């Protein structure tokens, strides 16, 4: 599923399995530990909020400029000092 050979995947999973981060439940089948799953979900939510904040901040100048243009006549002719 990850696009790598099963032997390579098994080798990559040895260290997390030794640390009890993943558990082998059948040949070539692993489960992520519940605490690791919760941590990953929390990090994903934080990253999503971070990306949303970046997108909002990127739109802010255009929104502010549009509001100012509506309130101040000839906004584009004003010099910024």
N, C-alpha and C positions, 0 to 999 in steps of 0.2 A: 504494500500500500504506500509506503514511503518512497518507493522507487529505488530501493537498495536491496542487495542480496540478503537473504535470511541470515547467512553466516555473519555478514557485516553488522546487521541489526542486532544479532545476539551478542556480538562482541561489544557493541556500543551500549547495550543494556546491562552488561555485567556490573559496572560501577554503580549505577543507580540501584540495581537490585541488591548489591552488597550493602548499600546504605538504607535499604528498606524504603526507598522512594517509589519503586515499582515492584510488583509482586508477580511472579510467574504462576499462572493458575492452570496452564495446559501447555503442551509443546508449542513453542513459538507464539504463545498468547500471554500477554502481560496486562495487569491492571495498574493504574496509577493510585498511589496511596491517597486516601480521602483528604488528609491534611494538605498534601501537595495540590490536589485538585482545587480545594478551597483557596489556597494561596494563589494559584494560577488564575482563578476566576476573579479574585480581588485585584490582582495586577492588571488583568485585561480591562476591568471596569475603570481603574485609575487611568490607564493609557487612553481609553476611549474618551474619558472626561477631558484629559489633556489635549487630545486631538480636536475635540469639539471646541475647547477654549481657543485653540490656535485658529480654527476656522472662523470663530466669532470675531476674534481680534483682527483677522484679515479683512472682514467685511466692515468693521467699525469705521475706518476712515471714509469709506465711500458713503456709508449711511450718514455720518456726521457732515460730510461735505454736502450731501444732498439736502439735509436739513438746513444747513447754513445758507445754501444757495436759495432755498425757498424763503428764508427770513431776511436775507440781506440782498438788496438789489445790486446787480452787477457784481456778484460774488467773484466771478472769474477774473475781474479787472482789479481786484484788491491786491496790493503788494503785501507779501508776508515779510515782516521785519523781525 
